[in-house]
Amino acid sequence: MFSTKPDVTAKRYLRQLSGYLADLPEAQRRVILQDISEHSEESRISGRTESEAIGALGEPREVAKASRSELGVPEPRGTGPWPVGNTLIGTAIALATFTAAIVSFFLRNAEGQHPDYTSSTQRSLTSLVELYGPGIAVLTLVPAALLAVLLLVPLRMRRWATLICAVAASVLVISNPIDAGLFYVPMTIVIWLATMLPFAKSLQAGRGESLVLRIIGVLIMLLPVALLASGVERGNVGVFMIPALIWAVACLAISIGIMLNWRISYWAVLAYGVLALIVAVFDSGMLVAAIWMFGGIVLTFGIYGLLRLRPRAGITR
Amino acid sequence: MNLNAEKIATNLRKGVLEYCVLALLSERDMYGLEIANQLVELELTASEGSLYPLLARMKDAGSVRTRWEQADGSRSRKYYAITDNGKESLELFGSVWGQLSNQVDGLLGGHHV
């Protein structure tokens, strides 16, 4: 007898359609996808071949267009047919470029550093560009260039191409060339997200996922504050009290926003992440790698929140 | 049918498809594939997939309602039924259509004769 499991073609069709419908309110999107999935199953059982059934449905793009016009959702502007994926890849490209800059120009090479040197003498250390010449700058930009190529890959091959990029980026991190592997971690996390989020069955996180991730988000927000607070107790921090207090209050406010799943709090997280990355670049002291990683993780969480915890379409639900 | 004729037909069908669905459902309740098959047979639609957003809107507007019915085995089917609201708008469409087609026929007839 006929299998009731959807065939690969039907699955791929639904995945593509799901991508095209990304900006629709979640509830309506789910109903349309479910109806069409059942339709293709019914047609298969009625004796049509898989490709006949899928062909009769019409192009996913057309079905998406019809859905938008029926439901009064405006055509997406500028985001292309793959808004979630493009946003993530775009972010990864930005991070890759930023990483290339910090690795080539700002990161000081510690090799040959005299053990007696204090942090003030780090200024005299050479950057990678000074050490290896401008070629290294071009080399560090390779990940960014490869990611840009990803945007040109046809939609149906995008998932595999993204997966290959994610694996390559992970290898880059693990192989740790010129001691810069760690700096590519934020970019790598974002690429991994790009292999998953645009292809998820539901664009919005389920209740369990949402709760767990929001708790993690709050921890990310509050951990540095807690570390600082313990420092205050021991009297290590004095001069920075007022800015630190403002910062702590801001982190607390963002955490409350995250728990309430406010969209604006994810924008705040995103801005906070970018700020941390900038601080890491221009104030590259001993903690450069830590601040960079922290900024990358915060930024990724902000993007995750905007795309999955509180997607734009979710508001109209 | 040539490309221009196809374009004209597509545009015209777009406005009446909703009422064709209501007319089908006024005979009996149907599930999605049945409606799609009928519409395709009558050459009223080319894209079966686009039927579902239409049905979703009609449900939101209250002209159809849905219910789940057990099909063979463990599967169930979503059946669509016309509501009183839908019957009303079908009736209204009928009179508008009659009037419009008379006018258009008259106009076209006038041109041709």
Interface residues (C-beta under 8 A of the other chain):
Chain A: T4 L17 Q28 V31 I32 D35 I36 E38 H39 E41 E42 S43 S46 A56 L57 G58 E59 P60 E62 V63 A66 S67 E70 L71
Chain B: Y31 G32 L33 A36 V40 A46 S47 E48 G49 S50 Y52 P53 L54 L55 A56 R57 G73 R75 R77 K78
